[in-house]
Structures are given as structure tokens and as C-alpha cells.
């Protein structure tokens, strides 16, 4: 029989930055803990996250093509490098930043889970904006999602050994259930794209629209339910971690793919795939796998990470497009004279008429 975890002592000892606990409000007359959100709002958010995750994973599956996946499996260099970067760089980065900023137990777990998540659908859009290899981007997202079923629990177990108090209460079983939950709708999306490809683009666009709308609705519900407590997820240390993680992922993804001499567009793709995490999966895991009394508003950290990774990616895209524009302009400026303006061989040496002819 597995030992049960006594969350009570954990709650009593837990502080985010050494100040008052943000997870609960204690009444003046007794020590009864009051959950940060009313049950009705909490259930509404849980249901919304499950529905949104299902729809977005179906839409992601609709971007995957069996033929392209097969081609990259037969020539796996790019995918292997990308998978190594995704599950090598990001978990190590999350662990290192949690240690460097001396995060407490629960924030450290949240950051680790975010770092161990697979790549997200946003990376495909960003890779397109960077003129990357779209086939590689889609296959990378697909493979990292499939690998998450084994890699995510394994990496969490390994890195949690570096923290004294969190090894025993990471809910590996619930995390596995959440991962299985994303693979089923993703498989449905692949089948839809295979048998009914004419509907794929519509489903994908609908999924992205629903995701954006859901972010607004969830943030609104949480604001109503917890009020000012939502600001705890914007604590300076968490903001610093959320800013550095995607930047390190983008940088090292590009460096590693350069060392293995991938093409330039493939390097840009690997960079985006490494730094971008599946924020909707991470949010759902944090909200459903952990008790509300334990996770508090920290399940919103992936949203913060998602905003920061998007802002940093947009900056990189602007820098790349600007460099590309001026490089092209310079080439056109110093380009040799067009061929039509050069005198032809016939014009330089006109053929002489035979003597005696008119």
C-alpha cells in the first residue's frame, strides 16, 4: 500500500517567498483553511480546461500528415536532434533556474512540470514566421507529444530528486492520465486529416480561436474567484524564470542544431520547437493533478510563460526579418548589371558582309 501524503504539515510550513501563505486565508478565530476559489468556479475552470485541451489537441492532430511523419522517421537526424534539445535543454533549464532563484517547493514543481512538457502548437506558427522547415516543425511537435508519455514522468522523477521535500507528492499517476488524455484527441485529429483533409484547416483555425478565447475566460474566472491573489503568479522570481526559460531554449536549440550542421531553416525550427512549451497541457496537468489547496493560483504560470515566450519569439522574428530585408537590399544594390543591358557578342563584333556584296 502506498504511503499517504499528509498535506496538512506541508500547508502549515509552506510559504512562497518567506511571507504569508498565498494559498489560503486563515480566519481570525480558528485555523481552518479556506480554498482560494469557490467550488463552482473551480469546477467550471477544470471542465473548461479539459474541453479546450481536447479541442486544441484535435486541431494539432489535424496538422500532422502520415506521409511527412514517415519521411522524417526514415531520415530521423533532424527529429532526433530536436527531441534531444526539447527533453535535454528545457528540463535542465527549469531545474537550474529553480535552484538559482531558490524557489520554494511548489513553485519549483510548477516550473519543472512546465520545463518537462512537450512542444506546443504555437511553435508551428512561429517557425512559419521565421521561414523555418514546416514539415520538421510539425513532426517535431508530434514526436515530442508522443514521447511525453514516457519522458515527462521520467524527467520529473529524476529532477525532483534534487529537491528535498517534493519527491513524494508529485502525482505521477494523474500526470500520466493527463498525457493519455491528450494522445487520444491528437490521434483523432491525425485520422481526420488522413480521411477528411478538406476539414483540417477549418478545425485547426477553430481550435486556435477557442484556445485564445479560453485564456481570456479562465483568467476572468480566476480573477473573480481569487481577486488579488492572482498577483502571486506574477511574483518577481517567477517572472524572471518565465522570461529566461524560453530565451535559453531558443538560444541553445539553435546552437545545438548548428553544431550538428542542420540547414539554416532547420536551425530556426529547432530553436522555436525547443523554447515553446505546450502551455495548455501544462495548465491542465497543474489544475487537475494537484489539489486546489496545494497549487493555488500557480496553475496560471504556464499562461505567463506562454505570453513571455511569444513576446521573445516576436522580437526574434522582427530581428530576423529586418536582417533578411537589409541583406536582400544590399545584394540587389551591388548586383551586377542585368544581362539585357550588356552588349551582346553580335553587337560587339558585327558580322562582316562578304566583299563585293551590297
PATOR-547993 format. One record per residue (C-alpha): x, y, z. Coordinates in nm, 3 decimals. Layout:
BEGIN
<node><x>X</x><y>Y</y><z>Z</z></node>
...
end
This chain:
BEGIN
<node><x>0.000</x><y>0.000</y><z>0.000</z></node>
<node><x>0.140</x><y>0.339</y><z>-0.100</z></node>
<node><x>0.207</x><y>0.580</y><z>0.189</z></node>
<node><x>-0.044</x><y>0.862</y><z>0.208</z></node>
<node><x>0.082</x><y>1.218</y><z>0.200</z></node>
<node><x>-0.005</x><y>1.444</y><z>0.487</z></node>
<node><x>-0.068</x><y>1.773</y><z>0.315</z></node>
<node><x>-0.156</x><y>1.946</y><z>0.642</z></node>
<node><x>0.203</x><y>1.984</y><z>0.758</z></node>
<node><x>0.303</x><y>2.087</y><z>0.411</z></node>
<node><x>0.037</x><y>2.358</y><z>0.408</z></node>
<node><x>0.137</x><y>2.487</y><z>0.751</z></node>
<node><x>0.503</x><y>2.509</y><z>0.658</z></node>
<node><x>0.458</x><y>2.633</y><z>0.304</z></node>
<node><x>0.542</x><y>2.991</y><z>0.215</z></node>
<node><x>0.615</x><y>3.125</y><z>-0.130</z></node>
<node><x>0.885</x><y>3.381</y><z>-0.057</z></node>
<node><x>0.901</x><y>3.354</y><z>0.318</z></node>
<node><x>0.597</x><y>3.578</y><z>0.366</z></node>
<node><x>0.235</x><y>3.491</y><z>0.438</z></node>
<node><x>0.091</x><y>3.195</y><z>0.251</z></node>
<node><x>-0.088</x><y>3.285</y><z>-0.070</z></node>
<node><x>-0.270</x><y>2.953</y><z>-0.089</z></node>
<node><x>-0.515</x><y>3.012</y><z>0.192</z></node>
<node><x>-0.678</x><y>3.274</y><z>0.404</z></node>
<node><x>-0.689</x><y>3.188</y><z>0.771</z></node>
<node><x>-0.983</x><y>3.310</y><z>0.971</z></node>
<node><x>-0.901</x><y>3.514</y><z>1.278</z></node>
<node><x>-1.088</x><y>3.285</y><z>1.515</z></node>
<node><x>-0.956</x><y>2.947</y><z>1.410</z></node>
<node><x>-0.702</x><y>2.770</y><z>1.188</z></node>
<node><x>-0.945</x><y>2.648</y><z>0.924</z></node>
<node><x>-0.811</x><y>2.686</y><z>0.573</z></node>
<node><x>-1.037</x><y>2.840</y><z>0.312</z></node>
<node><x>-0.978</x><y>2.739</y><z>-0.052</z></node>
<node><x>-0.867</x><y>3.022</y><z>-0.278</z></node>
<node><x>-1.159</x><y>2.967</y><z>-0.521</z></node>
<node><x>-1.527</x><y>2.885</y><z>-0.471</z></node>
<node><x>-1.607</x><y>2.523</y><z>-0.569</z></node>
<node><x>-1.838</x><y>2.626</y><z>-0.854</z></node>
<node><x>-1.571</x><y>2.841</y><z>-1.021</z></node>
<node><x>-1.309</x><y>2.574</y><z>-0.961</z></node>
<node><x>-1.522</x><y>2.307</y><z>-1.132</z></node>
<node><x>-1.601</x><y>2.542</y><z>-1.421</z></node>
<node><x>-1.231</x><y>2.605</y><z>-1.480</z></node>
<node><x>-1.150</x><y>2.232</y><z>-1.463</z></node>
<node><x>-1.420</x><y>2.149</y><z>-1.717</z></node>
<node><x>-1.318</x><y>2.435</y><z>-1.945</z></node>
<node><x>-0.952</x><y>2.327</y><z>-1.941</z></node>
<node><x>-1.041</x><y>1.967</y><z>-2.032</z></node>
<node><x>-1.266</x><y>2.077</y><z>-2.320</z></node>
<node><x>-1.014</x><y>2.328</y><z>-2.452</z></node>
<node><x>-0.725</x><y>2.081</y><z>-2.428</z></node>
<node><x>-0.927</x><y>1.820</y><z>-2.618</z></node>
<node><x>-1.019</x><y>2.063</y><z>-2.896</z></node>
<node><x>-0.671</x><y>2.206</y><z>-2.933</z></node>
<node><x>-0.513</x><y>1.858</y><z>-2.942</z></node>
<node><x>-0.757</x><y>1.751</y><z>-3.213</z></node>
<node><x>-0.665</x><y>2.064</y><z>-3.409</z></node>
<node><x>-0.296</x><y>1.988</y><z>-3.359</z></node>
<node><x>-0.352</x><y>1.635</y><z>-3.488</z></node>
<node><x>-0.511</x><y>1.783</y><z>-3.799</z></node>
<node><x>-0.177</x><y>1.945</y><z>-3.885</z></node>
<node><x>0.005</x><y>1.611</y><z>-3.886</z></node>
<node><x>0.040</x><y>1.415</y><z>-4.207</z></node>
<node><x>0.127</x><y>1.046</y><z>-4.200</z></node>
<node><x>0.345</x><y>1.070</y><z>-4.512</z></node>
<node><x>0.557</x><y>1.354</y><z>-4.370</z></node>
<node><x>0.594</x><y>1.178</y><z>-4.037</z></node>
<node><x>0.708</x><y>0.866</y><z>-4.223</z></node>
<node><x>0.967</x><y>1.064</y><z>-4.424</z></node>
<node><x>1.124</x><y>1.210</y><z>-4.111</z></node>
<node><x>1.121</x><y>0.872</y><z>-3.937</z></node>
<node><x>1.317</x><y>0.729</y><z>-4.228</z></node>
<node><x>1.555</x><y>1.029</y><z>-4.210</z></node>
<node><x>1.550</x><y>1.096</y><z>-3.836</z></node>
<node><x>1.853</x><y>1.324</y><z>-3.791</z></node>
<node><x>1.654</x><y>1.646</y><z>-3.750</z></node>
<node><x>1.389</x><y>1.489</y><z>-3.528</z></node>
<node><x>1.646</x><y>1.321</y><z>-3.301</z></node>
<node><x>1.837</x><y>1.646</y><z>-3.256</z></node>
<node><x>1.512</x><y>1.830</y><z>-3.186</z></node>
<node><x>1.391</x><y>1.569</y><z>-2.934</z></node>
<node><x>1.730</x><y>1.581</y><z>-2.758</z></node>
<node><x>1.708</x><y>1.959</y><z>-2.738</z></node>
<node><x>1.345</x><y>1.955</y><z>-2.619</z></node>
<node><x>1.388</x><y>1.697</y><z>-2.342</z></node>
<node><x>1.750</x><y>1.779</y><z>-2.265</z></node>
<node><x>1.767</x><y>2.158</y><z>-2.255</z></node>
<node><x>1.428</x><y>2.262</y><z>-2.116</z></node>
<node><x>1.406</x><y>2.030</y><z>-1.809</z></node>
<node><x>1.768</x><y>2.110</y><z>-1.719</z></node>
<node><x>1.698</x><y>2.482</y><z>-1.764</z></node>
<node><x>1.388</x><y>2.463</y><z>-1.543</z></node>
<node><x>1.580</x><y>2.275</y><z>-1.272</z></node>
<node><x>1.876</x><y>2.514</y><z>-1.285</z></node>
<node><x>1.658</x><y>2.826</y><z>-1.269</z></node>
<node><x>1.452</x><y>2.686</y><z>-0.981</z></node>
<node><x>1.775</x><y>2.627</y><z>-0.791</z></node>
<node><x>1.933</x><y>2.959</y><z>-0.891</z></node>
<node><x>1.631</x><y>3.163</y><z>-0.780</z></node>
<node><x>1.583</x><y>2.943</y><z>-0.470</z></node>
<node><x>1.218</x><y>2.872</y><z>-0.542</z></node>
<node><x>1.013</x><y>2.707</y><z>-0.271</z></node>
<node><x>0.875</x><y>2.356</y><z>-0.317</z></node>
<node><x>0.550</x><y>2.418</y><z>-0.504</z></node>
<node><x>0.680</x><y>2.690</y><z>-0.740</z></node>
<node><x>0.977</x><y>2.463</y><z>-0.815</z></node>
<node><x>0.743</x><y>2.175</y><z>-0.909</z></node>
<node><x>0.539</x><y>2.408</y><z>-1.130</z></node>
<node><x>0.850</x><y>2.529</y><z>-1.313</z></node>
<node><x>0.978</x><y>2.171</y><z>-1.353</z></node>
<node><x>0.649</x><y>2.048</y><z>-1.499</z></node>
<node><x>0.649</x><y>2.339</y><z>-1.743</z></node>
<node><x>1.008</x><y>2.259</y><z>-1.844</z></node>
<node><x>0.933</x><y>1.888</y><z>-1.895</z></node>
<node><x>0.629</x><y>1.947</y><z>-2.117</z></node>
<node><x>0.645</x><y>1.871</y><z>-2.491</z></node>
<node><x>0.646</x><y>2.135</y><z>-2.762</z></node>
<node><x>0.326</x><y>2.325</y><z>-2.832</z></node>
<node><x>0.127</x><y>2.423</y><z>-3.139</z></node>
<node><x>0.245</x><y>2.785</y><z>-3.112</z></node>
<node><x>0.588</x><y>2.671</y><z>-3.227</z></node>
<node><x>0.447</x><y>2.578</y><z>-3.569</z></node>
<node><x>0.318</x><y>2.932</y><z>-3.624</z></node>
<node><x>0.644</x><y>3.086</y><z>-3.504</z></node>
<node><x>0.851</x><y>2.854</y><z>-3.723</z></node>
<node><x>0.643</x><y>2.962</y><z>-4.021</z></node>
<node><x>0.705</x><y>3.329</y><z>-3.937</z></node>
<node><x>1.079</x><y>3.256</y><z>-3.925</z></node>
<node><x>1.071</x><y>3.083</y><z>-4.266</z></node>
<node><x>1.153</x><y>2.752</y><z>-4.100</z></node>
<node><x>1.102</x><y>2.395</y><z>-4.214</z></node>
<node><x>0.730</x><y>2.342</y><z>-4.154</z></node>
<node><x>0.743</x><y>1.967</y><z>-4.214</z></node>
<node><x>1.013</x><y>1.933</y><z>-3.949</z></node>
<node><x>0.823</x><y>2.163</y><z>-3.710</z></node>
<node><x>0.502</x><y>1.962</y><z>-3.730</z></node>
<node><x>0.683</x><y>1.628</y><z>-3.698</z></node>
<node><x>0.883</x><y>1.761</y><z>-3.402</z></node>
<node><x>0.565</x><y>1.868</y><z>-3.223</z></node>
<node><x>0.410</x><y>1.530</y><z>-3.297</z></node>
<node><x>0.708</x><y>1.329</y><z>-3.175</z></node>
<node><x>0.764</x><y>1.534</y><z>-2.860</z></node>
<node><x>0.394</x><y>1.490</y><z>-2.774</z></node>
<node><x>0.415</x><y>1.113</y><z>-2.818</z></node>
<node><x>0.743</x><y>1.092</y><z>-2.624</z></node>
<node><x>0.593</x><y>1.291</y><z>-2.337</z></node>
<node><x>0.405</x><y>0.983</y><z>-2.217</z></node>
<node><x>0.734</x><y>0.827</y><z>-2.105</z></node>
<node><x>0.979</x><y>1.116</y><z>-2.089</z></node>
<node><x>0.777</x><y>1.359</y><z>-1.880</z></node>
<node><x>0.724</x><y>1.132</y><z>-1.573</z></node>
<node><x>1.083</x><y>1.005</y><z>-1.601</z></node>
<node><x>1.236</x><y>1.354</y><z>-1.613</z></node>
<node><x>1.013</x><y>1.478</y><z>-1.331</z></node>
<node><x>1.120</x><y>1.185</y><z>-1.115</z></node>
<node><x>1.490</x><y>1.245</y><z>-1.186</z></node>
<node><x>1.490</x><y>1.621</y><z>-1.133</z></node>
<node><x>1.265</x><y>1.608</y><z>-0.827</z></node>
<node><x>1.544</x><y>1.417</y><z>-0.651</z></node>
<node><x>1.729</x><y>1.748</y><z>-0.638</z></node>
<node><x>1.468</x><y>1.895</y><z>-0.402</z></node>
<node><x>1.439</x><y>1.762</y><z>-0.050</z></node>
<node><x>1.064</x><y>1.796</y><z>0.004</z></node>
<node><x>0.890</x><y>1.735</y><z>-0.327</z></node>
<node><x>0.978</x><y>1.381</y><z>-0.434</z></node>
<node><x>0.684</x><y>1.222</y><z>-0.253</z></node>
<node><x>0.391</x><y>1.438</y><z>-0.356</z></node>
<node><x>0.431</x><y>1.476</y><z>-0.734</z></node>
<node><x>0.117</x><y>1.299</y><z>-0.866</z></node>
<node><x>0.276</x><y>1.085</y><z>-1.136</z></node>
<node><x>-0.041</x><y>0.879</y><z>-1.186</z></node>
<node><x>-0.258</x><y>1.184</y><z>-1.255</z></node>
<node><x>0.009</x><y>1.327</y><z>-1.485</z></node>
<node><x>0.008</x><y>1.002</y><z>-1.684</z></node>
<node><x>-0.373</x><y>1.018</y><z>-1.711</z></node>
<node><x>-0.349</x><y>1.373</y><z>-1.845</z></node>
<node><x>-0.089</x><y>1.268</y><z>-2.102</z></node>
<node><x>-0.302</x><y>0.977</y><z>-2.220</z></node>
<node><x>-0.593</x><y>1.219</y><z>-2.243</z></node>
<node><x>-0.402</x><y>1.437</y><z>-2.492</z></node>
<node><x>-0.288</x><y>1.146</y><z>-2.711</z></node>
<node><x>-0.641</x><y>1.025</y><z>-2.785</z></node>
<node><x>-0.773</x><y>1.354</y><z>-2.934</z></node>
<node><x>-0.441</x><y>1.403</y><z>-3.110</z></node>
<node><x>-0.486</x><y>1.062</y><z>-3.276</z></node>
<node><x>-0.841</x><y>1.159</y><z>-3.373</z></node>
<node><x>-0.701</x><y>1.471</y><z>-3.540</z></node>
<node><x>-0.448</x><y>1.265</y><z>-3.737</z></node>
<node><x>-0.725</x><y>1.033</y><z>-3.860</z></node>
<node><x>-0.943</x><y>1.331</y><z>-3.957</z></node>
<node><x>-0.657</x><y>1.481</y><z>-4.154</z></node>
<node><x>-0.593</x><y>1.148</y><z>-4.326</z></node>
<node><x>-0.951</x><y>1.064</y><z>-4.420</z></node>
<node><x>-1.108</x><y>1.411</y><z>-4.437</z></node>
<node><x>-0.822</x><y>1.653</y><z>-4.518</z></node>
<node><x>-1.068</x><y>1.914</y><z>-4.654</z></node>
<node><x>-1.181</x><y>1.986</y><z>-4.296</z></node>
<node><x>-0.832</x><y>2.009</y><z>-4.139</z></node>
<node><x>-0.769</x><y>2.380</y><z>-4.186</z></node>
<node><x>-1.111</x><y>2.474</y><z>-4.053</z></node>
<node><x>-1.065</x><y>2.256</y><z>-3.744</z></node>
<node><x>-0.717</x><y>2.397</y><z>-3.681</z></node>
<node><x>-0.832</x><y>2.759</y><z>-3.707</z></node>
<node><x>-1.129</x><y>2.688</y><z>-3.482</z></node>
<node><x>-0.903</x><y>2.524</y><z>-3.224</z></node>
<node><x>-0.668</x><y>2.823</y><z>-3.213</z></node>
<node><x>-0.960</x><y>3.066</y><z>-3.180</z></node>
<node><x>-1.113</x><y>2.863</y><z>-2.896</z></node>
<node><x>-0.776</x><y>2.848</y><z>-2.719</z></node>
<node><x>-0.734</x><y>3.225</y><z>-2.730</z></node>
<node><x>-1.090</x><y>3.277</y><z>-2.606</z></node>
<node><x>-1.043</x><y>3.021</y><z>-2.328</z></node>
<node><x>-0.734</x><y>3.203</y><z>-2.198</z></node>
<node><x>-0.943</x><y>3.517</y><z>-2.152</z></node>
<node><x>-1.230</x><y>3.326</y><z>-1.987</z></node>
<node><x>-1.003</x><y>3.132</y><z>-1.747</z></node>
<node><x>-0.817</x><y>3.446</y><z>-1.641</z></node>
<node><x>-1.151</x><y>3.621</y><z>-1.585</z></node>
<node><x>-1.290</x><y>3.335</y><z>-1.375</z></node>
<node><x>-0.973</x><y>3.314</y><z>-1.168</z></node>
<node><x>-0.974</x><y>3.691</y><z>-1.112</z></node>
<node><x>-1.335</x><y>3.669</y><z>-0.991</z></node>
<node><x>-1.261</x><y>3.368</y><z>-0.772</z></node>
<node><x>-0.936</x><y>3.475</y><z>-0.604</z></node>
<node><x>-0.920</x><y>3.852</y><z>-0.656</z></node>
<node><x>-0.580</x><y>3.997</y><z>-0.573</z></node>
<node><x>-0.426</x><y>3.654</y><z>-0.508</z></node>
<node><x>-0.377</x><y>3.618</y><z>-0.882</z></node>
<node><x>-0.086</x><y>3.861</y><z>-0.850</z></node>
<node><x>0.113</x><y>3.590</y><z>-0.669</z></node>
<node><x>0.181</x><y>3.419</y><z>-1.000</z></node>
<node><x>0.345</x><y>3.745</y><z>-1.113</z></node>
<node><x>0.599</x><y>3.736</y><z>-0.829</z></node>
<node><x>0.939</x><y>3.873</y><z>-0.941</z></node>
<node><x>1.125</x><y>3.541</y><z>-0.918</z></node>
<node><x>0.862</x><y>3.353</y><z>-1.119</z></node>
<node><x>0.858</x><y>3.631</y><z>-1.379</z></node>
<node><x>1.237</x><y>3.611</y><z>-1.406</z></node>
<node><x>1.223</x><y>3.233</y><z>-1.450</z></node>
<node><x>0.943</x><y>3.265</y><z>-1.706</z></node>
<node><x>1.147</x><y>3.519</y><z>-1.903</z></node>
<node><x>1.473</x><y>3.325</y><z>-1.903</z></node>
<node><x>1.339</x><y>2.977</y><z>-1.981</z></node>
<node><x>1.216</x><y>3.038</y><z>-2.339</z></node>
<node><x>1.516</x><y>3.258</y><z>-2.422</z></node>
<node><x>1.757</x><y>2.985</y><z>-2.313</z></node>
<node><x>1.553</x><y>2.729</y><z>-2.507</z></node>
<node><x>1.560</x><y>2.935</y><z>-2.828</z></node>
<node><x>1.933</x><y>3.000</y><z>-2.796</z></node>
<node><x>2.051</x><y>2.650</y><z>-2.716</z></node>
<node><x>1.811</x><y>2.492</y><z>-2.965</z></node>
<node><x>1.979</x><y>2.696</y><z>-3.239</z></node>
<node><x>2.330</x><y>2.630</y><z>-3.107</z></node>
<node><x>2.285</x><y>2.252</y><z>-3.085</z></node>
<node><x>2.132</x><y>2.226</y><z>-3.431</z></node>
<node><x>2.420</x><y>2.440</y><z>-3.566</z></node>
<node><x>2.675</x><y>2.204</y><z>-3.411</z></node>
<node><x>2.510</x><y>1.916</y><z>-3.598</z></node>
<node><x>2.519</x><y>2.125</y><z>-3.920</z></node>
<node><x>2.150</x><y>2.134</y><z>-3.991</z></node>
<node><x>2.029</x><y>2.373</y><z>-4.260</z></node>
<node><x>1.959</x><y>2.730</y><z>-4.151</z></node>
<node><x>1.582</x><y>2.696</y><z>-4.178</z></node>
<node><x>1.602</x><y>2.373</y><z>-3.976</z></node>
<node><x>1.807</x><y>2.552</y><z>-3.708</z></node>
<node><x>1.541</x><y>2.819</y><z>-3.674</z></node>
<node><x>1.276</x><y>2.549</y><z>-3.650</z></node>
<node><x>1.459</x><y>2.356</y><z>-3.378</z></node>
<node><x>1.507</x><y>2.682</y><z>-3.185</z></node>
<node><x>1.134</x><y>2.756</y><z>-3.184</z></node>
<node><x>1.038</x><y>2.400</y><z>-3.102</z></node>
<node><x>1.280</x><y>2.390</y><z>-2.809</z></node>
<node><x>1.175</x><y>2.716</y><z>-2.645</z></node>
<node><x>0.798</x><y>2.679</y><z>-2.696</z></node>
<node><x>0.615</x><y>2.459</y><z>-2.445</z></node>
<node><x>0.265</x><y>2.312</y><z>-2.460</z></node>
<node><x>0.113</x><y>2.562</y><z>-2.217</z></node>
<node><x>-0.242</x><y>2.424</y><z>-2.240</z></node>
<node><x>-0.118</x><y>2.076</y><z>-2.142</z></node>
<node><x>0.091</x><y>2.215</y><z>-1.857</z></node>
<node><x>-0.200</x><y>2.423</y><z>-1.726</z></node>
<node><x>-0.437</x><y>2.126</y><z>-1.736</z></node>
<node><x>-0.191</x><y>1.899</y><z>-1.554</z></node>
<node><x>-0.131</x><y>2.156</y><z>-1.280</z></node>
<node><x>-0.502</x><y>2.221</y><z>-1.233</z></node>
<node><x>-0.628</x><y>1.863</y><z>-1.240</z></node>
<node><x>-0.337</x><y>1.664</y><z>-1.094</z></node>
<node><x>-0.279</x><y>1.880</y><z>-0.785</z></node>
<node><x>-0.527</x><y>1.964</y><z>-0.508</z></node>
<node><x>-0.660</x><y>2.318</y><z>-0.528</z></node>
<node><x>-0.542</x><y>2.379</y><z>-0.172</z></node>
<node><x>-0.188</x><y>2.297</y><z>-0.279</z></node>
<node><x>-0.149</x><y>2.456</y><z>-0.622</z></node>
<node><x>-0.347</x><y>2.776</y><z>-0.558</z></node>
<node><x>-0.316</x><y>3.021</y><z>-0.848</z></node>
<node><x>0.018</x><y>2.880</y><z>-0.964</z></node>
<node><x>-0.158</x><y>2.677</y><z>-1.233</z></node>
<node><x>-0.165</x><y>3.007</y><z>-1.424</z></node>
<node><x>0.216</x><y>3.015</y><z>-1.451</z></node>
<node><x>0.209</x><y>2.843</y><z>-1.795</z></node>
<node><x>-0.008</x><y>3.131</y><z>-1.924</z></node>
<node><x>0.258</x><y>3.376</y><z>-1.806</z></node>
<node><x>0.526</x><y>3.161</y><z>-1.965</z></node>
<node><x>0.326</x><y>3.147</y><z>-2.288</z></node>
<node><x>0.296</x><y>3.525</y><z>-2.308</z></node>
<node><x>0.667</x><y>3.572</y><z>-2.239</z></node>
<node><x>0.773</x><y>3.305</y><z>-2.491</z></node>
<node><x>0.554</x><y>3.471</y><z>-2.753</z></node>
<node><x>0.695</x><y>3.818</y><z>-2.686</z></node>
<node><x>1.053</x><y>3.694</y><z>-2.708</z></node>
<node><x>0.978</x><y>3.497</y><z>-3.024</z></node>
<node><x>0.821</x><y>3.804</y><z>-3.187</z></node>
<node><x>1.137</x><y>4.002</y><z>-3.108</z></node>
<node><x>1.348</x><y>3.730</y><z>-3.272</z></node>
<node><x>1.118</x><y>3.725</y><z>-3.574</z></node>
<node><x>1.146</x><y>4.104</y><z>-3.614</z></node>
<node><x>1.526</x><y>4.087</y><z>-3.589</z></node>
<node><x>1.539</x><y>3.803</y><z>-3.844</z></node>
<node><x>1.303</x><y>3.974</y><z>-4.089</z></node>
<node><x>1.495</x><y>4.304</y><z>-4.056</z></node>
<node><x>1.828</x><y>4.131</y><z>-4.118</z></node>
<node><x>1.677</x><y>3.945</y><z>-4.412</z></node>
<node><x>1.539</x><y>4.268</y><z>-4.561</z></node>
<node><x>1.867</x><y>4.462</y><z>-4.543</z></node>
<node><x>2.069</x><y>4.164</y><z>-4.665</z></node>
<node><x>1.844</x><y>4.129</y><z>-4.969</z></node>
<node><x>1.858</x><y>4.504</y><z>-5.032</z></node>
<node><x>2.239</x><y>4.501</y><z>-5.015</z></node>
<node><x>2.259</x><y>4.213</y><z>-5.262</z></node>
<node><x>2.027</x><y>4.391</y><z>-5.503</z></node>
<node><x>2.226</x><y>4.716</y><z>-5.471</z></node>
<node><x>2.559</x><y>4.557</y><z>-5.553</z></node>
<node><x>2.423</x><y>4.313</y><z>-5.806</z></node>
<node><x>2.597</x><y>4.315</y><z>-6.142</z></node>
<node><x>2.438</x><y>4.492</y><z>-6.436</z></node>
<node><x>2.142</x><y>4.299</y><z>-6.577</z></node>
<node><x>2.222</x><y>4.083</y><z>-6.876</z></node>
<node><x>1.986</x><y>4.269</y><z>-7.105</z></node>
<node><x>2.188</x><y>4.591</y><z>-7.060</z></node>
<node><x>2.516</x><y>4.430</y><z>-7.160</z></node>
<node><x>2.615</x><y>4.440</y><z>-7.525</z></node>
<node><x>2.579</x><y>4.104</y><z>-7.685</z></node>
<node><x>2.856</x><y>3.929</y><z>-7.872</z></node>
<node><x>2.681</x><y>4.007</y><z>-8.200</z></node>
<node><x>2.666</x><y>4.376</y><z>-8.106</z></node>
<node><x>3.035</x><y>4.386</y><z>-8.012</z></node>
<node><x>3.152</x><y>4.213</y><z>-8.327</z></node>
<node><x>2.901</x><y>4.259</y><z>-8.606</z></node>
<node><x>2.929</x><y>4.005</y><z>-8.877</z></node>
<node><x>3.106</x><y>4.146</y><z>-9.183</z></node>
<node><x>2.943</x><y>4.119</y><z>-9.517</z></node>
<node><x>3.140</x><y>3.937</y><z>-9.787</z></node>
<node><x>3.338</x><y>4.167</y><z>-10.010</z></node>
<node><x>3.161</x><y>4.270</y><z>-10.324</z></node>
<node><x>2.810</x><y>4.226</y><z>-10.184</z></node>
<node><x>2.563</x><y>4.504</y><z>-10.127</z></node>
end
